[in-house]
Amino acid sequence: MSSLFRSLARCLLPSLAAMAVAGTAAAATPAAPLHDARQLVVVTTPSWDTPAGRLQAYERTAQGWKPHGAGFEVALGRNGSAWGLGLHPAQPDGPQKREGDGRSPAGVFGIGEAFGYAPRVDSALPYQPMLASSYCMDVPDSPLYNRIVDAEVVGSEAVEGSTEPMRLDLHNQGDRRYREGFVIEHNPRAEPGRGSCIFAHLWRQSGEATAGCTAMEPERMSALLGWLDPAAHPLFVLLPEAEYQRLQQHWALPAPAPASAAKAGH
């Protein structure tokens, strides 16, 4: 266990899912949640109830947002998506994310730390290797809600009820889903019942829907981790296509890249 992980866990600071939000949120304004971002990971879906979408990365240039690489398909929550809690203004119209609803949070979110099974990965993002005793707390009435903690530090009773062991390979017959991933900073204030433990991670099999995360092929995840740079204030955006069109100008979102976009920057 790294000394950084031990110190974070002992102090019970917000988990990977809540870290780095304060600085990002301070930079964002209600009308312009992309204010300081120079990298975006954008997922668009056909509708609120679609359990799949298309991911396109963008980087900000002197000429504006430009696609980075080609877009690709990702899997989302089994019941689609719903408005989450992030850097965007509240959106009262449309479904609202709740714990256990099987929907991926929609909106604009910070990108937190990377995590995985290996001791290290090729990424500029801060990285924490997960342990057999690492859990993300998805129990709404827990004081550790929406935090990743080490059961060896907080105690086994403190993680009772969690359905999110972070070493799925050890707890679920070699499950690869959390082998590499990064935190999507949804619900950073850990409001009870508003949804927890939202990640971008690998899919177990092609196109398999999730409980509320965004899943993809391993090669796609490795490429994203290698590209993302915390100095560029990267953000994660997920929106149904109709909402994207409605908010594009107001939030200064990139113009949607065509499916056949060239692999810019590669």
C-alpha positions in Angstrom: 0.0 0.0 0.0 1.4 3.4 -0.9 2.0 6.0 1.8 -0.3 8.4 -0.1 -3.2 5.9 -0.1 -2.7 5.2 3.6 -2.7 8.8 4.6 -5.8 9.5 2.5 -7.7 6.6 4.0 -6.7 7.4 7.6 -8.1 10.9 7.3 -11.2 9.7 5.6 -10.9 12.4 3.0 -13.3 12.3 0.0 -12.5 9.4 -2.2 -11.2 9.4 -5.7 -14.7 10.2 -6.7 -14.7 13.6 -4.9 -11.1 14.7 -5.2 -10.0 17.7 -7.2 -13.6 19.0 -7.6 -13.1 22.0 -5.5 -10.5 23.6 -7.7 -12.4 22.7 -10.9 -15.7 23.9 -9.6 -14.2 27.2 -8.5 -13.0 27.8 -12.1 -16.3 26.9 -13.6 -19.2 29.4 -13.9 -22.9 28.4 -14.0 -23.2 29.4 -17.6 -19.9 28.1 -18.8 -18.9 24.8 -17.1 -16.1 24.2 -19.6 -14.4 27.5 -18.6 -10.8 26.3 -18.0 -10.9 22.9 -19.7 -8.5 22.2 -22.5 -9.4 18.5 -22.8 -12.9 17.0 -23.0 -14.2 13.5 -23.1 -17.7 13.7 -24.6 -20.3 11.0 -24.7 -23.6 11.5 -26.6 -26.6 9.2 -26.6 -29.6 8.9 -28.9 -32.0 9.3 -25.9 -32.4 9.3 -22.2 -33.2 5.6 -22.2 -30.4 4.4 -24.4 -27.9 2.2 -22.7 -25.1 3.0 -25.1 -23.4 6.0 -26.6 -20.6 7.4 -28.7 -17.4 8.8 -27.1 -15.3 11.5 -28.7 -12.3 13.3 -27.2 -11.6 16.9 -27.9 -8.8 19.3 -27.3 -8.9 23.1 -27.2 -6.7 24.9 -29.8 -6.3 28.5 -30.8 -9.1 27.8 -33.4 -11.4 26.2 -30.8 -12.3 22.6 -30.0 -10.9 20.0 -32.3 -11.5 16.2 -32.2 -8.7 14.1 -30.8 -8.7 10.7 -32.4 -11.7 8.9 -33.7 -14.9 8.4 -31.8 -16.0 5.0 -30.6 -18.9 3.2 -29.0 -19.3 2.9 -25.3 -21.7 1.1 -22.9 -23.7 3.1 -20.4 -26.2 2.4 -17.6 -28.6 -0.4 -18.4 -31.5 2.1 -18.1 -29.8 5.0 -20.0 -28.9 8.3 -18.4 -30.2 11.0 -16.0 -29.1 14.4 -14.9 -26.3 14.1 -12.3 -24.7 16.5 -9.9 -21.5 18.0 -11.3 -20.2 21.3 -12.6 -23.2 22.2 -14.7 -26.2 24.2 -13.6 -29.1 22.2 -12.2 -31.4 20.9 -14.9 -34.9 20.3 -13.4 -36.4 19.0 -16.7 -35.7 15.4 -17.4 -34.8 12.3 -15.3 -32.7 12.9 -12.2 -29.9 10.5 -11.2 -30.7 8.3 -8.1 -28.8 5.5 -6.3 -29.5 2.2 -7.9 -31.5 3.5 -10.9 -29.2 1.9 -13.5 -28.6 5.2 -15.2 -25.4 7.0 -16.0 -25.1 10.6 -14.8 -25.6 13.3 -17.5 -24.0 16.7 -17.4 -20.4 18.0 -17.0 -18.1 16.5 -14.5 -14.5 16.7 -13.4 -12.2 13.8 -14.2 -10.6 12.5 -11.0 -7.8 10.0 -10.4 -7.1 6.9 -12.4 -7.2 3.5 -10.7 -6.6 -0.1 -11.6 -5.1 -3.4 -10.6 -1.5 -2.8 -11.7 1.0 -0.9 -9.5 1.2 1.8 -12.1 -0.2 2.8 -15.5 1.0 5.0 -18.3 -0.9 8.2 -17.5 -0.3 11.7 -16.3 -3.4 11.4 -14.1 -2.8 10.7 -10.4 -3.1 7.0 -10.1 -4.0 4.7 -7.2 -3.6 0.9 -7.4 -6.6 -0.9 -5.9 -6.2 -3.5 -3.1 -8.2 -6.5 -2.2 -9.5 -4.4 0.7 -10.5 -1.4 -1.4 -14.2 -0.6 -1.6 -16.3 2.2 -3.0 -19.2 2.9 -0.6 -22.6 2.9 -2.4 -24.7 2.8 0.8 -26.5 6.1 1.0 -26.7 6.3 4.8 -23.0 5.5 5.3 -20.7 8.4 6.4 -18.3 7.1 3.7 -20.9 7.3 0.9 -19.4 7.9 -2.5 -15.8 7.4 -1.2 -13.2 4.7 -2.0 -11.8 3.4 1.3 -9.6 0.6 2.5 -11.4 -1.8 4.8 -8.1 -2.6 6.6 -8.0 1.0 7.7 -11.7 2.0 8.3 -12.7 -1.5 9.5 -14.7 -4.3 8.0 -17.9 -3.1 9.6 -17.6 0.3 7.9 -17.8 -1.2 4.5 -20.6 -3.6 5.2 -23.3 -3.4 2.5 -21.0 -2.1 -0.2 -21.5 -3.7 -3.6 -18.4 -2.1 -5.1 -15.2 -4.0 -4.3 -12.5 -2.3 -6.4 -10.6 -5.5 -7.1 -13.3 -7.2 -9.1 -10.7 -9.7 -10.3 -10.3 -11.0 -6.8 -13.9 -10.8 -5.7 -15.7 -11.9 -9.0 -13.7 -14.7 -10.7 -11.2 -12.6 -12.6 -13.6 -9.8 -13.6 -11.5 -7.3 -15.6 -13.8 -4.3 -15.5 -11.8 -2.2 -13.0 -8.4 -3.3 -14.3 -8.1 0.3 -15.7 -10.3 3.3 -15.3 -10.8 6.8 -14.0 -13.2 8.5 -11.7 -16.1 10.6 -13.1 -16.6 13.1 -10.3 -20.4 12.8 -10.0 -22.1 13.9 -6.7 -18.9 15.4 -5.2 -20.7 16.5 -2.0 -21.9 12.9 -1.5 -25.6 13.9 -1.3 -27.3 10.7 0.1 -29.2 8.8 -2.6 -28.1 10.9 -5.5 -25.7 8.3 -6.9 -22.2 7.0 -6.2 -19.1 5.3 -7.5 -19.3 6.5 -11.1 -16.4 5.5 -13.2 -15.1 5.1 -16.7 -13.8 1.5 -16.9 -13.4 -1.5 -19.1 -16.4 -3.6 -20.3 -16.5 -7.2 -19.3 -17.7 -8.1 -22.8 -18.4 -6.0 -25.8 -21.3 -3.6 -25.4 -22.4 -4.9 -22.0 -24.4 -2.3 -20.1 -23.4 -1.1 -16.7 -25.0 0.0 -13.4 -24.3 3.6 -14.2 -20.7 3.9 -15.4 -19.2 4.3 -18.9 -17.5 1.2 -20.2 -15.2 0.6 -23.2 -12.6 -1.7 -24.8 -9.3 -1.9 -23.0 -7.3 -0.3 -25.9 -9.6 2.7 -25.8 -9.2 3.1 -22.1 -5.4 2.9 -22.3 -5.4 5.5 -25.1 -7.5 7.9 -23.0 -5.4 7.4 -19.9 -2.3 8.1 -21.9 -3.8 11.3 -23.3 -5.5 12.8 -20.3 -3.5 15.5 -18.5 -4.6 17.1 -15.2 -2.8 20.3 -16.3 -5.4 20.6 -19.1 -8.3 20.5 -16.6 -10.0 17.6 -18.4 -13.8 17.2 -18.1 -16.2 14.5 -18.8 -19.5 15.4 -20.6 -22.4 13.0 -21.1 -25.6 14.2 -22.8 -28.4 12.9 -25.0 -28.2 14.3 -28.4 -31.2 16.6 -28.0 -29.8 18.1 -24.8 -26.4 18.5 -26.4 -27.9 20.5 -29.3 -30.0 22.6 -26.8 -27.0 23.4 -24.6 -24.1 23.5 -27.2 -23.9 27.3 -27.6 -24.8 28.2 -24.0 -22.1 25.8 -22.6 -19.6 26.4 -25.4 -19.6 22.7 -26.3 -17.7 21.5 -29.3 -19.5 21.0 -32.6 -20.2 17.3 -32.8 -17.5 15.4 -34.8 -18.7 13.2 -37.6 -18.5 9.5 -37.0 -15.7 9.3 -39.6 -13.6 12.0 -38.0 -9.9 11.7 -38.8 -7.6 10.6 -36.0 -6.5 14.2 -35.3 -3.3 14.3 -33.2 -2.4 10.7 -33.9 
